Amino acid sequence: KPNEATEDKKKNQRIGDYIIGKSIGKGTFGKVKKGIHVITNEKVAIKILEKDKIQDVADVERVAREIHILKIVRHPNVIQMYEIIETKQRLYLIMEFAEG
């Protein structure tokens, strides 16, 4: 009989070099999940935005502005954006993971 850890790994999805884990938050356009980089084992937060929920022009601008700001700001008190992965239906924002 397979153990729980093996079963959990089978359930986890992967996007790029990241394994997507459990849900840690929810927003207007999607959810935030805990992730782990498969090579470095670094914990990350993965904000998963459902493109079909971002339809209003103001929403598109808001999301684009958030991504732009996170890409350019480098400050110890601001979560850092590592990578953006886009698929047909979703945007995956790979970000620094902060406990709490």
The 8 nearest C-alpha neighbors of each residue, nearest first, counted from 0:
[[1, 2, 3, 5, 6, 4, 7, 9],
 [2, 0, 5, 3, 6, 4, 7, 9],
 [1, 3, 5, 4, 0, 6, 7, 8],
 [4, 2, 6, 5, 7, 1, 8, 0],
 [3, 5, 7, 6, 2, 8, 1, 9],
 [6, 4, 8, 3, 7, 2, 1, 9],
 [5, 7, 3, 9, 4, 8, 10, 2],
 [8, 6, 4, 10, 9, 5, 3, 11],
 [7, 9, 11, 5, 10, 6, 4, 12],
 [8, 10, 6, 7, 11, 5, 12, 4],
 [11, 9, 7, 8, 12, 6, 20, 5],
 [12, 10, 8, 9, 19, 20, 7, 18],
 [13, 11, 19, 18, 10, 14, 20, 9],
 [12, 14, 18, 17, 19, 15, 11, 16],
 [13, 15, 17, 16, 18, 12, 19, 84],
 [14, 16, 17, 13, 84, 18, 36, 37],
 [15, 17, 37, 36, 14, 18, 13, 38],
 [18, 16, 36, 14, 35, 15, 13, 37],
 [17, 19, 13, 35, 34, 12, 20, 11],
 [20, 18, 34, 12, 13, 11, 17, 33],
 [21, 19, 33, 34, 11, 32, 18, 22],
 [20, 22, 32, 33, 23, 19, 34, 11],
 [21, 23, 32, 24, 31, 33, 20, 30],
 [24, 22, 32, 31, 33, 21, 25, 30],
 [25, 23, 31, 30, 22, 32, 26, 46],
 [24, 26, 30, 31, 29, 27, 23, 22],
 [27, 25, 29, 28, 30, 24, 31, 48],
 [26, 28, 29, 25, 52, 30, 48, 53],
 [29, 27, 48, 52, 26, 49, 53, 30],
 [30, 28, 48, 26, 47, 49, 27, 25],
 [29, 31, 25, 47, 26, 24, 46, 32],
 [32, 30, 46, 24, 45, 23, 25, 22],
 [33, 31, 22, 45, 23, 21, 44, 20],
 [32, 34, 44, 20, 21, 43, 45, 22],
 [35, 33, 19, 43, 20, 18, 44, 42],
 [34, 36, 42, 18, 17, 41, 40, 43],
 [35, 37, 17, 40, 41, 39, 38, 16],
 [36, 38, 16, 17, 40, 39, 35, 18],
 [37, 39, 36, 40, 16, 41, 17, 35],
 [38, 40, 41, 36, 37, 35, 42, 16],
 [41, 39, 36, 35, 37, 38, 42, 17],
 [42, 40, 36, 39, 35, 43, 37, 38],
 [43, 41, 35, 34, 96, 40, 36, 44],
 [44, 42, 96, 34, 95, 94, 35, 33],
 [43, 45, 96, 33, 94, 34, 32, 95],
 [46, 44, 93, 32, 31, 92, 33, 47],
 [45, 47, 31, 92, 91, 30, 48, 44],
 [46, 48, 91, 30, 29, 90, 31, 45],
 [49, 47, 29, 90, 28, 89, 50, 46],
 [48, 50, 89, 51, 29, 52, 28, 88],
 [51, 49, 53, 89, 52, 88, 48, 90],
 [50, 52, 53, 49, 54, 88, 89, 28],
 [53, 51, 50, 28, 49, 54, 48, 29],
 [54, 52, 50, 51, 58, 59, 55, 28],
 [55, 53, 52, 56, 51, 58, 59, 50],
 [54, 56, 58, 57, 53, 59, 52, 60],
 [57, 55, 59, 58, 60, 54, 53, 61],
 [56, 58, 60, 55, 59, 61, 54, 62],
 [59, 57, 61, 55, 60, 56, 53, 62],
 [60, 58, 56, 62, 61, 57, 53, 63],
 [59, 61, 63, 57, 58, 62, 64, 56],
 [62, 60, 58, 64, 59, 63, 57, 65],
 [61, 63, 65, 59, 64, 60, 58, 66],
 [62, 64, 60, 66, 61, 65, 67, 59],
 [65, 63, 67, 61, 62, 66, 60, 68],
 [66, 64, 62, 68, 67, 63, 69, 61],
 [65, 67, 63, 69, 64, 68, 70, 62],
 [66, 68, 64, 70, 65, 69, 63, 71],
 [69, 67, 65, 70, 71, 66, 72, 64],
 [68, 70, 66, 67, 72, 80, 71, 65],
 [71, 69, 67, 68, 80, 72, 66, 79],
 [70, 72, 68, 69, 67, 73, 80, 66],
 [73, 71, 69, 68, 70, 74, 77, 79],
 [74, 72, 71, 79, 75, 77, 69, 70],
 [73, 75, 77, 76, 72, 78, 79, 71],
 [74, 76, 77, 73, 78, 79, 72, 95],
 [77, 75, 74, 78, 73, 79, 72, 97],
 [78, 76, 74, 75, 79, 73, 72, 69],
 [79, 77, 95, 80, 76, 94, 69, 96],
 [78, 80, 95, 94, 77, 81, 69, 73],
 [79, 81, 94, 69, 70, 82, 93, 95],
 [82, 80, 94, 93, 79, 95, 83, 92],
 [81, 83, 93, 80, 92, 84, 94, 91],
 [84, 82, 92, 91, 93, 85, 90, 81],
 [83, 85, 91, 90, 82, 92, 86, 15],
 [86, 84, 90, 89, 91, 83, 87, 88],
 [85, 87, 89, 88, 90, 84, 91, 50],
 [86, 88, 89, 85, 50, 90, 49, 51],
 [89, 87, 50, 86, 49, 51, 90, 85],
 [90, 88, 49, 86, 50, 48, 85, 87],
 [89, 91, 85, 48, 47, 84, 86, 92],
 [90, 92, 47, 84, 83, 46, 93, 85],
 [93, 91, 83, 46, 45, 94, 82, 90],
 [94, 92, 45, 82, 81, 83, 44, 80],
 [95, 93, 80, 44, 81, 43, 79, 92],
 [94, 96, 43, 79, 78, 44, 80, 97],
 [97, 95, 43, 44, 42, 94, 98, 78],
 [96, 98, 99, 95, 78, 44, 43, 42],
 [99, 97, 96, 42, 95, 44, 43, 33],
 [98, 97, 96, 23, 24, 44, 33, 95]]
